[in-house]
Amino acid sequence: MITTYQLKIHSVNKKALTVYLLSLQTFLKKLNVSYTFFHLPIRKKRITLLKSPHVNKSAREQFEIKNYKSIITFSNLPKSTQVLKLLTLNKPKIIVLSLKNL
């Protein structure tokens, strides 16, 4: 019986996400684990704030938050749970992981 896992990775920082994905890919290659990964669309959230609390509605500032997401599905993972703990070993604080057993 082959167990497959799906790892969702999302972050606000694109560089941190790509560096973590590269390190994760090299880790999975060393373990001879078959994997596939793809990037999900970027979600943009725009926030508009008024600079002046009174009359000047034309004085506004806009801010944008971008969320980057990727999904990795892998199988043929060794049975030990230590391997799953090693996936989160060098994870930056910006990156959020969620693991799902398929």
TORFIKE-312448 format. One record per residue (C-alpha): residue number from 1; x, y, z. Coordinates in steps of 0.2 Angstrom, whole numbers. Layout:
// TORFIKE-312448
- n c1 c2 c3
- NUM X Y Z
...
This chain:
// TORFIKE-312448
- n c1 c2 c3
- 1 0 0 0
- 2 7 16 -6
- 3 4 32 5
- 4 3 48 -4
- 5 4 65 5
- 6 -1 82 -1
- 7 9 97 6
- 8 1 114 4
- 9 14 128 6
- 10 9 146 6
- 11 18 162 10
- 12 18 181 8
- 13 36 182 3
- 14 40 174 -14
- 15 59 172 -12
- 16 57 163 4
- 17 44 151 -4
- 18 56 147 -19
- 19 71 144 -8
- 20 61 132 3
- 21 54 123 -12
- 22 71 121 -19
- 23 78 114 -3
- 24 62 103 -1
- 25 65 96 -19
- 26 83 91 -15
- 27 78 83 1
- 28 65 72 -8
- 29 77 68 -22
- 30 90 61 -9
- 31 76 50 -1
- 32 71 44 -19
- 33 53 50 -16
- 34 43 52 -32
- 35 34 70 -31
- 36 25 82 -42
- 37 23 100 -38
- 38 14 115 -45
- 39 10 133 -41
- 40 -7 140 -37
- 41 -13 157 -43
- 42 -7 172 -34
- 43 -21 180 -23
- 44 -20 199 -21
- 45 -29 208 -7
- 46 -30 227 -9
- 47 -33 239 5
- 48 -38 257 4
- 49 -35 269 18
- 50 -40 287 19
- 51 -26 299 24
- 52 -37 312 31
- 53 -50 308 44
- 54 -61 322 39
- 55 -66 330 22
- 56 -52 325 10
- 57 -58 309 2
- 58 -47 311 -13
- 59 -32 308 -2
- 60 -30 289 -1
- 61 -17 276 1
- 62 -18 259 -7
- 63 -9 244 0
- 64 -8 226 -8
- 65 -4 209 0
- 66 0 195 -12
- 67 -2 177 -6
- 68 9 164 -15
- 69 4 145 -14
- 70 11 129 -20
- 71 6 111 -18
- 72 18 96 -18
- 73 11 78 -19
- 74 23 64 -15
- 75 23 46 -12
- 76 35 31 -8
- 77 39 40 8
- 78 48 29 21
- 79 36 24 35
- 80 45 33 49
- 81 37 49 56
- 82 54 57 58
- 83 54 60 39
- 84 39 71 41
- 85 47 81 55
- 86 62 84 44
- 87 52 92 31
- 88 48 106 43
- 89 66 107 50
- 90 73 122 40
- 91 56 131 37
- 92 56 150 38
- 93 43 158 50
- 94 35 166 35
- 95 30 150 27
- 96 14 140 32
- 97 13 122 29
- 98 -2 110 30
- 99 0 91 27
- 100 -14 80 21
- 101 -14 61 19
- 102 -23 56 3
